[in-house]
Amino acid sequence: MTLKEILDTLGPKRATEIAKCGRTAGWHWFQRGKKQKVPEMQTLIMWADHLKLTDADLGELIRDAYRVRVGIMEKLSKLGTKGSFG
């Protein structure tokens, strides 16, 4: 499963409850583009345990979260070279 699929399945309220995080953390997970924050590994594992994902699905989720994180860093890097983060 992908990060987006997990977030769509859980929704903001349930995702933060399962992860035992505040609303602010949850808000960042659901943003798109450079404002999005990728959840920590322990959060991904808590979600996978709650949803009873297989190890294969968890592996797919971890790989996708990493891909999203790298994509965000690349976008921020390109913005930084232009001298504007707006």
C-alpha positions, 0 to 999 in steps of 0.5 A: 500500500502507498502512503496516500492509500493509508492516509485516505483509508485512515483520515486525519483524525484516526491517523493521529489517534493511532499514531498517538500524535497531535493534530499538527503532525496529522495536518502535515501528513495530509498536505501535498508538495513541499508542505507535506511531512512524511511520518516517522517509521514508528508511525508507519508501523503503528498504522500497519499494525492497526490495519493488519497489513502484511509484511509485504504491504508494510514494505511497500508502505515504507518504500513509498514513504521514502520515495515521497520524502526524497521527492519533497527534499528534491523540490525543496532543494530546487526551490533553494537554488532559486533563492525563494522558498515561497 
